[in-house]
Amino acid sequence: MSVENPTIAEIGEAEALRRTVSRLNQSEFAVVGSGDDCAVVSTTDERFVVTTDTMIEGHDFRLDWSSAYDLGWKAVASNLADVAAMGARPTALVVALAVPSTTRVNWLEQFADGLREACQQLAPGVGVVGGDLAAADTVFIAVTAHGQLEGREPVLRSGAKPGDVLAVAGTLGRAACGLALLQSGEATAISAYDDWVNTQRRPNPPIAAGAEAARAGASSMLDLSDGLAKDAHRVAKASGVTMQIDRRALDGYLAMLEEPAMRIQANPLLWVLAGGEDHSLLATFSPDATIPRSFKPIGRVLEQGSNPVLLDDTPLEDAGWDSFTV
């Protein structure tokens, strides 16, 4: 046995869990936290939102690209963004983790550190209140996140109306740029543009902007996990409208990507339109609403036409991340 850094098999599940859980922060909404068969989480009314997501080694991430800390952070960020997209305030998460029995305990501890730091920085007061640890041939992560509506109605994808303003909070294309840099294998480029790479490894979604949008009367909203074009199609189809994106409104996002795109001979517009995993928020607001400063208008909502999404006047393809076709 390695005294300083044993494997899970060497110390057993119970001790591995003890060391991992001890590194997590507590949720201020937890009435009963980790340790019983279920956690008990307080809420402000009779409703709450809940979402779940998985991350699978070799499909959603590579261990040679992402550290255990990165994966813990990303698992939290991607789920909190879904809660925020409903206009809710995150309250608690449960995390199930399956890893090979040869996994070193300090990998688990670093994963827990990523969970803790993401909670503290993205949604202060939120914590992991339970979960599971199991053995598997590869790393498998499943997170379920909860949130409270604080008396508000949830913001759905189906509420966009003709005349509404289309707006984004957060980044566009940065995570896709980071992924392309990693896939390029060019170590100097990856090092030179580490901010873009780190957006892919540890996204920084604007969690508080979700509740802000709800309070401002957002008519629809969703998490940009699969790309602007694909997710705009989802809102357009759910709402029975056409989304028109202003190409000029994307210039600021493109300017941030031009240099790394030139370095690896890529098209930054594809990253902005079809790149996912920024976990920004796409929302619509009535034209007389006071749009929160965290949101940037990028287009408008039209009466339903023959094409769900337009880039200026050109039909925009339903392109983006699809886990079954990539």
Beta strands, then each sheet from edge to edge (+ up, - down):
strand 1: 30-32
strand 2: 40-41
strand 3: 48-56
strand 4: 89-99
strand 5: 127-135
strand 6: 140-148
strand 7: 165-169
strand 8: 220-224
strand 9: 241-245
strand 10: 280-285
strand 11: 296-303
strand 12: 309-311
strand 13: 314-315
sheet 1: 1+ 2-
sheet 2: 3+ 6- 4+ 5+
sheet 3: 8+ 10- 7+ 11- 9+ 12+ 13-
end
